[in-house]
Amino acid sequence: MKYPWIDEYLLSKRGVTKDLQPEWNWIRYHIGGKMFAAILLDDDNQPYYINLKLEPLEGELMRQTYPDIIPGYYSNKQHWNSVKANGAVPDDLLKSLLDRSYRLVLAGFSRQKQREILGLSCCGMDCAACPFHGKACSGCNESSGKVFHAPAGKPCPIYACCANKRRFATCASCPDIPCQLWRDTRDPSLTDEAFEQSIAERVARLK
């Protein structure tokens, strides 16, 4: 296959699992239990197509532009597309299409479910890795943003803006990320360097 990086690339995404569907001989990649990509194997277990999901108009444009992208093989041909595993689609474009398929399927879940699947808060904090999780704090998603450092009885200002006001799943949907609210909710125990590093890490998780 022309794209030997694909398995590692897909499994590096948050919340992704994979399995083998033996009846079809497909390696399937799921987010929240829903397939967003698949590698189709022939009788010799060699890849011949890579299936991914796109918005119908975008899929049609891709098929018109690239001969090696066709309507989904053994899939819904309006929403699914098949990329030839040894075709001429550029690596960077295929990565972008896989990213879009991942985000499209993820967006089909409720906003709260998306955060649960990703294991992240609105601001990209990995609650499970926080030393206060399960002790002083039940977690951002579990408490609807009313975490231990928020004003009494109120959600964290970032959660209030992102989830309650703007109705985003996470701050990744906001063009202002990272905004002033992120800086206003700074952990005072962090040095300037550590704080900037924490922002960069949280943005990277969300992206």
Order of alpha helices (4+ residues) and beta strands (2+ residues): alpha-beta-beta-beta-beta-alpha-beta-beta-alpha-alpha-alpha-alpha
